[in-house]
Amino acid sequence: MREQIISEQAHFRQLHVNPLAKATPKVATTSESIAANSRTLLVELHLENPNNDIQPGSYAQARLTSGSLGQIVTLPNNTLLFRAQGLQVGVVKPDGTVELRDIKVGRDFGTTIEIVEGVTPSDKVILNPADSLVTGDVVRIAAASIPAPSPGPEVAKK
């Protein structure tokens, strides 16, 4: 179902596609910067259009459902260990011993940082690890005094 509507304010034609139709586009590229005044990010999406319902150069509004972006793991900055072999974090294993893991970081949010690879949301990561921390050290998990800023690994203290 298509209909054409003339906007009296802007005097241009808009094409409305059936709002009940759902589509799954793929992200082609982004502007890689957020506009300061509108706090928006320009994104180019590629979408199958077999019936030519959407014309080239058209604009649309898209709604991202919760979970469509996946789960982002973030950690406080004071969980990171800066070592010669790269960034690491200490993870407490079920037996109470430490495993040092190499990590890859994503975006820096100021006091927290996105972890792209190396830990999972269920891992117990050590907060304020000592520089002398090594794999195999035995630690005791303390009760958290502050709730985590976002869904992410539990935090343990040495």
C-alpha positions as CSV (number, residue, x, y, z in Angstrom):
1,M,0.0,0.0,0.0
2,R,1.5,3.3,-1.1
3,E,0.1,6.8,-0.9
4,Q,1.5,10.2,-1.8
5,I,1.0,13.1,0.5
6,I,1.7,16.7,-0.2
7,S,3.1,18.6,2.7
8,E,1.6,22.1,2.9
9,Q,4.5,23.5,4.9
10,A,7.4,22.3,2.9
11,H,5.6,21.8,-0.5
12,F,7.4,18.6,-1.4
13,R,6.2,15.1,-2.1
14,Q,6.7,12.3,0.5
15,L,6.3,8.6,-0.2
16,H,4.8,6.6,2.7
17,V,5.3,2.9,2.6
18,N,3.0,0.6,4.5
19,P,3.9,1.1,8.2
20,L,3.1,-2.5,9.0
21,A,5.8,-3.8,6.6
22,K,9.0,-4.8,8.4
23,A,12.4,-4.8,6.8
24,T,15.9,-5.7,8.0
25,P,18.4,-3.4,6.3
26,K,22.1,-3.7,6.6
27,V,24.3,-0.8,7.7
28,A,26.5,0.3,4.7
29,T,28.3,3.3,6.3
30,T,27.9,6.1,8.9
31,S,29.1,9.7,9.1
32,E,31.3,8.5,12.1
33,S,30.4,11.7,14.0
34,I,27.5,12.8,16.0
35,A,25.9,16.2,15.2
36,A,26.3,18.4,18.3
37,N,23.0,20.3,17.9
38,S,20.7,17.3,17.3
39,R,22.8,14.5,18.8
40,T,22.1,12.3,15.7
41,L,24.3,10.1,13.6
42,L,23.8,9.9,9.8
43,V,23.6,6.2,8.7
44,E,23.3,4.8,5.3
45,L,21.3,1.5,5.2
46,H,21.0,-0.9,2.3
47,L,17.6,-2.6,1.9
48,E,16.0,-5.0,-0.6
49,N,13.4,-3.1,-2.6
50,P,12.0,-5.6,-5.2
51,N,8.8,-3.6,-5.8
52,N,10.5,-0.2,-6.0
53,D,8.4,1.1,-3.2
54,I,11.3,3.3,-2.0
55,Q,12.7,5.7,-4.6
56,P,16.4,6.6,-4.8
57,G,17.3,9.6,-2.5
58,S,14.3,9.0,-0.2
59,Y,14.6,9.6,3.5
60,A,13.0,7.5,6.2
61,Q,12.8,7.1,9.9
62,A,14.1,3.9,11.4
63,R,13.4,2.4,14.9
64,L,16.1,0.3,16.6
65,T,14.5,-2.2,18.9
66,S,16.2,-3.0,22.2
67,G,18.6,-5.8,21.6
68,S,19.1,-4.9,17.9
69,L,22.5,-3.5,18.8
70,G,23.5,-6.5,20.7
71,Q,24.9,-6.5,24.2
72,I,27.7,-4.1,24.8
73,V,30.2,-5.0,27.5
74,T,31.7,-2.0,29.3
75,L,34.2,-1.9,32.2
76,P,35.4,0.9,34.5
77,N,38.8,2.3,33.4
78,N,40.3,1.2,36.8
79,T,40.0,-2.5,35.8
80,L,42.6,-2.2,33.0
81,L,46.2,-3.5,33.4
82,F,48.7,-1.8,31.1
83,R,51.3,-4.5,30.4
84,A,54.1,-4.8,27.8
85,Q,52.1,-7.4,25.9
86,G,49.1,-5.0,25.8
87,L,45.9,-4.3,27.7
88,Q,44.7,-7.0,30.1
89,V,42.1,-7.5,32.8
90,G,42.1,-9.9,35.8
91,V,39.2,-12.3,35.8
92,V,38.3,-14.4,38.8
93,K,37.6,-18.0,37.9
94,P,35.1,-20.1,39.9
95,D,37.9,-21.6,42.1
96,G,38.9,-18.1,43.2
97,T,42.1,-17.9,41.2
98,V,43.0,-15.1,38.7
99,E,43.3,-15.4,35.0
100,L,44.8,-12.5,33.2
101,R,43.1,-12.0,29.8
102,D,44.2,-9.9,26.8
103,I,41.4,-7.6,25.7
104,K,40.5,-5.4,22.8
105,V,38.9,-2.1,23.5
106,G,36.3,-0.2,21.5
107,R,34.8,3.2,22.4
108,D,36.0,5.2,25.3
109,F,33.0,6.6,27.3
110,G,35.1,8.6,29.8
111,T,35.0,6.6,33.1
112,T,34.1,3.4,31.3
113,I,35.4,1.7,28.2
114,E,33.8,-0.7,25.7
115,I,35.4,-4.2,25.6
116,V,35.1,-5.7,22.2
117,E,37.0,-8.9,22.9
118,G,38.4,-10.8,25.9
119,V,35.6,-10.8,28.5
120,T,31.9,-11.8,28.6
121,P,29.1,-10.2,30.7
122,S,29.2,-13.1,33.1
123,D,33.0,-12.7,33.9
124,K,34.0,-11.4,37.3
125,V,36.6,-8.7,36.6
126,I,39.0,-7.4,39.3
127,L,38.5,-3.7,40.2
128,N,41.8,-1.7,40.9
129,P,44.1,-4.7,40.3
130,A,47.6,-4.5,41.7
131,D,50.5,-4.1,39.2
132,S,51.9,-7.3,40.7
133,L,48.8,-9.4,39.9
134,V,49.6,-12.6,38.0
135,T,47.6,-15.6,36.7
136,G,47.0,-18.1,39.5
137,D,46.9,-15.5,42.3
138,V,44.1,-16.4,44.8
139,V,41.6,-13.6,45.5
140,R,38.4,-13.1,47.6
141,I,35.3,-11.5,46.0
142,A,34.1,-8.5,48.0
143,A,30.5,-7.3,47.9
144,A,29.9,-4.6,45.4
145,S,29.2,-1.2,47.0
146,I,28.1,0.6,43.7
147,P,25.9,-0.9,41.0
148,A,27.5,-1.5,37.6
149,P,27.0,1.5,35.2
150,S,25.8,-0.8,32.4
151,P,25.2,-4.5,31.8
152,G,28.6,-6.0,32.0
153,P,30.9,-8.3,34.0
154,E,30.7,-8.4,37.7
155,V,33.6,-6.6,39.5
156,A,35.8,-8.2,42.1
157,K,38.4,-6.6,44.4
158,K,41.7,-8.1,45.3
